[in-house]
Amino acid sequence: MEGSNELQEHAKLLVDPAQCEAALKHLVKKKNTYPDLGWLLWNTFGSVLSLLKVVFSGYSLIDTKSLSWDDSTRICNALSLLEAVATEPRTVIWFIKAHLPIYLYPLLTTKDSTREFEYVRLTGLGVVGAILKTGNKDATAFLISTEITPLILYVIERCSDLSKTVSLFILHQLLCEKTGIDHICADEELLMKVVHVLNETATDQIEAEAKNARIIKAAFKCYSELFKNKEKGRLAHKTTSKEFLNDKLILKLLHEEEISLLPYIDISFYAEKLECNGK
């Protein structure tokens, strides 16, 4: 197994434009086998800045729609290594204090669905999701303060099913965090926007010939967290579209996955009712 000294030598090569790409590829391969990679990168002079420079290079390529597969791969490798830094318990707070997540945001808003753009968007979303998974309250608070919620809603509304699914998972993570749901429920306009986007998502699945189980489960888990909120659960329920209650496949999926919409909607009751009616 390759040791820290050898990996640090590769990390040092990130500052050399001629060797950066090869170093990126090598380090990414070690991400899952060397748990201290994030710590090593943070403590290797110039490494994180070099990774950010690769990310910055993607801005103009995305704006001009000239992103190639090689460009996409290079940017995603840099994002993957930044994720290692962002999820390292010893460096996550410094990652946040340096406001590094905001440099990912321009990569998320492209609507282009070609594989090059999708790969970058999904990897960027993955970094955001990974930061939330750390459970670090300061990290969650920072993401909320930088308006991550409207950005995620934008992706859910306008991007591909893959990006939509990952963004719904991120929204669910935010709603599961007290800081996240308190922020959303404290701003009635934002709350209504969240419900509106979830309603649109549910309607799309009702009308779809082939339903996407991942999207359905993720969206209704978000409804579930909203309905449980003591302050604004009733308002969220009131503005939620109830069309899905007539969709046997969606009700069956929610029932099987034990996704609760209580105290306002008893999924078991409606699922059994449709079954009895033979719909």
N, C-alpha and C positions, 0 to 999 in steps of 0.2 A: 504493500500500500504506500502510495506517495505521501511523504511527510510534509510538515508545515514549511520547512525551509525551501523545498522544491516548489511548492505552491506559491510561496511568497515571491520567488524569482519570477514566476509567470505573472503574478499580480503587478510586479514592477514593470513588466513589459507593456502593460496597458497604456502607459504614457508615451510609448513610442508608436507613432502613426503607422510605421512600416510593419510592426509586429503586433499591433493591438488586436486585429481580427483573429489571428492564430491563438493569441493568449485568451481571448474571449471564449473561443470554442473549447480550449483545454480546460479552463476553469469551470465552465458550465457542466462539463462531463463529471466534474468532481463534486458538484453541488450536493448531491444526495448521499455521497459517501464520506464527506468531510464536514461534520456538523459545525465546526468552528470557522467555516469559510467566510461568513459575514463579518465576524470579528477580525479575521486576518485582513480582509479587504479594507475595512474601516481604518485599520492601523498601518496600512501600507501607503506611504506618501504618494499622493496623486491618483490613487486608484479610483476612488469614488468620483472625483472630478472628471477623470477620463471616461467613466461610464456615463456620466451626465452629458458629456460632449457628444457621445454616440447618440444618446436620446435626442439632444438638440438638433442633430443632423437630420432627424426625421421630420422636423416641423415643416421645412420648406418642401421636402419631398412629398409630404402628404398634401400640402396646400396646392402644389402644382400637379398632383396626381401622377408623379413620376417615380413612385416607389417601386423598386424592383424586388424580386424574391431574395436576392443577396442582401439588399438593404434591409429588408424586413427581418431576415434571419439575424443580421448583425444587431439591429436594434432590440430584438427580442432576447438575444443573449445578454445584452447589457441590462435589460429590464429584469431578467431572471437573476442576475447577480445582485442587482439593487434590492430585489426581494429578499435575498439571503441576508443582506445588511438590515433591512427593515424589520425582519422577523427574528433577528438575533436579540435575545433578552437584554444583553449588555449594551446594545447599540440602538435599539428602537427609539429610545427617548432622544438620543442625539440626532437620529434621522429626522425625527419630528421637529425638534428645536431648530434644525437647519431648514425647515419648510420644504424638504425635498419632494414630498408627494405631489406638490402642485405642478412640478415639472412633467408629471405624467399626464395631466389633464388634457393638454392639447392633442394627445394621441388618441383620446377616447371619443372625440366628437365627430370624426369622419364618418360619413354615411356610406362611403364606398364599400361594397360587399365582396370585392375580389379577394382572393385568398391572401395576398400580400398585406392588404389593409386590415383584413379580419384578424390575421395572426397577431399584428401589432396591438390592435384594440383588445383582443382577448387576453393577451399577455399583460397589458397594462391594467385591465380589470382584475386580473389574477393577483397582481401586486396589491391593489386596494383591498381585495378580499382577504388576502393573507395578513395584511396589517390589522384588519378588524379581528381576525381569528386569534391574534396574540392575546386579546382580552385586555390590552393595555388601555386604561381609561383615558390617559392623556392623548394617546394616539387617536382614539375614537373621537374625543372632544376636538382635536385638531382637524380631523377630516370633516366633521360637521361644521366647524367654523369657516372652512374654505368652500362651503356650498357644494359638498359632494352629492347631497341628495338630489338637487335639481339636475345635476349632471347625469346621475344614474337614471333618473326618470327620462331624460332626453334619449339615452341609449335604449331604454325599454321601448319607447315610442317609435323610434326611427330606424333601429338597426336590425340585423339578422337575428334569426331564432337563437343561434349560439350566444351571441352577445346579449340578447334579451334574457336568456336563461341565467347567465352569470350575473347580470345586473340585478335580476330578481333575487338571487341568492344574497347579494350584497345588501339590497334593501331589507331583506329579512333579517340579516345580521344586525343592521342598524336598529330595526324595530325591536330586536331581542335585548338590546342594550338600553338600560334605563336612560342614559344620556341621549341616545338616539330617539327613542320614542317620545321622551319629554320634549325634545326640541321640535319634533314634527307636530305633536299635538298642541304645543304652545302657539304655533303659527297656523291659524285656521285656514288661511289661503294655501299654505303648503300642504296641510292635511287634505284639503279638498283636491289638490293637484295629485297627491298620491292615490287617493281613492279613484279619481278620474282615470288615471293611467292603469290602475288595476282593473277597472271596469272595461276599458278598451281591450285590455289583454284577455279578459274573460270572454268578451264578445267575439274577438278574433277566433278563439278556440271553439266557441259554440258554432261559428259559421264555417270552420275549417273542415274539409273533407277528411283529412287525417289529423287527428288531434295530437298535440305534443304533451305527453304526460309530465315531462320535467317542468315545462312552463306552467302547466295547470297546478301542479303541486307547489311550486315555488310561489306563484301568485296567491294561492289561497292560504298558504302559511302566513303571508303578509296580512291578508284580511284577518286571520285568526289573532295575530298579535294586536292589531288595531281594535278588534272587538273586545279584547280583554282589558283594554285601558279604561279605568274607572272614570276618568275625566271626559274623554271624547269618544268612547266606544259606541255610545248610542248615536252620536252624530255620524260616525263612520258607517254604522249599519244603515242609518236612514238614507244615506246618499249612495249606498252600494246597489248596483243593478242586481235584480233578483232573477234575471233571465236564466241563469244557470240552474235554477231549481226545476226547470222543465227539461233539462238535458240529462238523460239517463246515464250516459257514459261518464260525464263529469261527476255526477253524484256517486256513481259506483266507485270511481277512483278515490274520491274524497273519503268515502265510507271505508274502503279497504285500507287506505293509508292512515285512517283514524285522525284525519285533520278536523279539528273541532272548530265550529263557528259559534259555539255557545258564548254568552248566554242568550244570544238573539236568534240563532238558527240551529235547529236540530237536524243535522244531516241524515241521521238514521231514519227519522220520521219521513222525510221527503223521499229518501231512497226506497224505503219499503212501500210508500204510497205509489210511486211510479211503477214499482215491480208488480204490485197488486192490480194496477190499471193496465198492465201489459204494454206500457209505452216503450 
